[in-house]
Structures are given as C-alpha cells and as structure tokens.
Amino acid sequence: MAAFDVHLETDLPPAEAWRRVLDLRAHSEVIPLTTVTGDHLEAAALAPGSRFVARTALGPIGFDDVMVIDSIEQPVDGSGARARIHKEGKLIGGTIDFRVTPTTSGSTVDWVQQISVRGVPRAADPVVARVARTAYGKALRDLLRRG
C-alpha cells in the first residue's frame, strides 16, 4: 500500500479550512472528470457512517471511489478537527486521516493517506505515492482557495 501526506499552512481559521476541504460538492468542481455524490455532501452534515462516491470517468469509461466516514470530530469555537475515512471501492482501497489544527495565523491542514490500486504491484508504491501526493496536494490547495 502506498502512503503519502500533504501538509498545508493557511490563513483560514480552522472551521473555514475544514468547511472548504470537506465541502464534497466542491470536489466535483476542482477534481477533473470527477463527480461526487452521496446523502451528505456538506462538512457540517458528515457523521460516522456517511458514505459518498467519487466517480471519475471519461464518457462511459470510469471507476467509483467509494468512501465511508469512520470517525469525525467537527471544529468547535476555533478548535481543531479531524476525520478518518476509509475507501472500499473495487479499484481503490485505503484510509485517509484528515486533520485541521489552529495556529496563531490561521490553521494547518494535514492529509495522511494510504492508498492501494487493484492490479498495481507493490513495487510501484513509490510512484503511486508521488503521483497521489501531487494530485491531492493540488486539489487541497484549490479547495482552500475557494470561497
């Protein structure tokens, strides 16, 4: 399983950074060829057991990245927040640990992920991690910039 992390500093307060990253509707706008669906797509509505699917496709060819919230601690009064999400799709598996921590100038965003892609040999894990870190880093920066 490939592992990577993305660490970002932002001048946004923790609650706003959290809201922007976990506004799952916005993922459909910043991740190319991907549409996110689920019962709850707003950060404040997510709870343990919430399920959502990121469908990446070009025409009829694509795959579903099925995810479930395992645990979540929403931000309260300037506090930090965290969530653990697992992937249970047929093609992509793994876990995400997402954390927002307050700082004196805003907050930090930490995204730590383990990812496996069916059919990709373990020897390719360093390449998978590098590509995933780049893609997730761009998506997270784009989400934080959105208003």
PEBEL-V252103 format. One record per residue. RES is the residue in one small letter. PSI is psi as a letter, one per 30 degrees, with the letter a starting at -180 (NA if undefined). OMEGA is omega as a letter, one per 30 degrees, with the letter a starting at -180 (* if undefined). Layout:
RES:PSI:OMEGA ; RES:PSI:OMEGA
This chain:
m:k:l ; a:k:l ; a:k:l ; f:l:l ; d:l:l ; v:k:l ; h:k:a ; l:k:l ; e:k:l ; t:l:l ; d:g:l ; l:k:l ; p:l:a ; p:e:a ; a:e:a ; e:e:l ; a:e:l ; w:e:a ; r:e:a ; r:e:a ; v:e:a ; l:g:l ; d:j:a ; l:f:l ; r:e:a ; a:f:l ; h:e:l ; s:f:a ; e:f:a ; v:f:a ; i:j:a ; p:k:l ; l:g:a ; t:k:l ; t:k:l ; v:k:l ; t:l:l ; g:l:l ; d:e:a ; h:j:a ; l:f:l ; e:k:a ; a:e:a ; a:f:a ; a:f:a ; l:k:a ; a:l:l ; p:k:a ; g:f:l ; s:k:a ; r:k:l ; f:l:a ; v:k:l ; a:j:l ; r:j:l ; t:k:a ; a:l:l ; l:j:a ; g:b:a ; p:f:a ; i:k:a ; g:a:l ; f:l:l ; d:k:l ; d:j:a ; v:k:a ; m:l:l ; v:k:l ; i:k:l ; d:e:l ; s:l:a ; i:k:l ; e:j:a ; q:l:l ; p:k:l ; v:k:l ; d:h:l ; g:g:a ; s:l:l ; g:l:a ; a:l:l ; r:l:l ; a:k:l ; r:k:a ; i:k:l ; h:l:a ; k:k:a ; e:h:l ; g:l:l ; k:f:a ; l:e:a ; i:k:l ; g:l:l ; g:a:a ; t:l:l ; i:k:l ; d:j:a ; f:k:a ; r:k:l ; v:k:a ; t:k:l ; p:k:l ; t:l:l ; t:f:a ; s:g:a ; g:c:l ; s:l:l ; t:k:l ; v:k:l ; d:k:l ; w:j:a ; v:k:a ; q:k:l ; q:k:a ; i:k:l ; s:k:l ; v:j:a ; r:k:l ; g:f:l ; v:k:a ; p:l:a ; r:f:l ; a:f:l ; a:g:a ; d:e:l ; p:e:l ; v:e:l ; v:e:a ; a:e:a ; r:e:l ; v:e:a ; a:e:l ; r:e:l ; t:e:a ; a:e:a ; y:e:l ; g:e:l ; k:e:a ; a:e:a ; l:e:l ; r:e:l ; d:e:l ; l:e:a ; l:f:l ; r:f:a ; r:k:a ; g:NA:*
